[in-house]
């Protein structure tokens, strides 16, 4: 049965963040007619300001790295983690004597070759500026972009193309496309509409973040690293990200229950937590806050499936987990890369079914993005279950390069990296032995990965 009319565009993309803009750029470069709807007018502030090396491959393929350099974004050569717990725990039986108290560990991305990245560093970014630049880049390449358009829903008629529905004044407008790509971020438009979204039962984190001017980063060669400062509060930490030479982004991440128990206002809560890391508190107290505090909550979730007949989900619209290892933008960009390859292949090989994309058109994308996000999630889960485990593996030369590989974001090719299996063995040993020196350090999070049940869904109704 043929469709009633031709589509207005081949591909309709909802959302102009990194995932949506990168996909639009890939498709425009390939000569595929696409339209992108963004509900806001860029630039706009956004959290998620530090990239990992795996993002570089996308930026290279889109010829965007020269623009990153010209924009002067701080180069990110590595990452460091600090802690001041006030307690010391060692494991003499394994001859690993790294203290949990007052330590700093770090990784340098250049310690492991990663040819696809093209360079041994990535970037920290002002997301307002970065997202605007990437959106404009997609437009320059030929994508049709509409800002200030909030998509209301997507209709999937049985006898016609999918329709992206949005309002203009008092009137609803429908744009027909062969495929709808949901890149709406944590709004998860299609995930919510199609009831695909599953709240993570393990992570229930809360983030409070802002910008400071004049924070003294010191004169270390690592002053442009991202710093993660562990706090002696269950599953809590602070990020420190350089935005410019004078502006630094700070964010507090903790379990939502920790915040709900506090009667203090948000600002007081932030400072009470930061005080538990005296060195950071002292320097931060001398800086000037230049943005209001903003909160993020209930942000860990997955989807029953990331694609179906007539639609595909990318970026945060498909999955979001805890941001401790800066995976968000990289996953968004790489999800666009994988999805674009399946879209371009379907057009080149004429494998569309009656002019519309089917779920089977996205087997490559679905396999890779599920594998990559599963590996990220497993890594984060093991970290939260036993924080000291991270330090133990980072400081052991047998595992250092494997840990660097994970932190570079190179997580899509292996079903499960060997180092994750080794980390899990240690966690299981500690869990089973109440007398283990680390047993009382276990968090309430389990070592079992949250696995949403994928279900086959045909054309939505």
Secondary structure, DSSP 8 states (H G I E B T S, - for coil): ---SS--SEEEEEE--SHHHHHHHHHHHHTT--EEEEESS-S----S--B--TTHHHHHHHTT-HHHHHHHT--EE-EEEEEE--S----BGGGTB---SSSEEEEEEGGGS--GGGSSS-EEB--HHHHHHHHHHHHHHHT-EEEES--EEEEE--TTS-EEEEEEETTEEEEEEEEEEEE--GGG-HHHHHTT-EEE-SS--EEEEEEEEES----S-TTTTSEEEEE-SSTT-EEEEEESSSSEEEEEEEEEHHHHHT--S-HHHHHHHHHTTSHHHHHHHTTSEE-S--EEEES--EEES-SEETTEEE-GGGT-B---TT--HHHHHHHHHHHHHHHHHHHHHHT--BTTB--GGGGHHHHHHHHHHHHHHHHHHHHHHH-HHHHHHHHT-TTTHHHHHHHHHT--SSSSS-HHHHHHHHHHHHHHH-TTSTTGGG--SS-SS----------S--
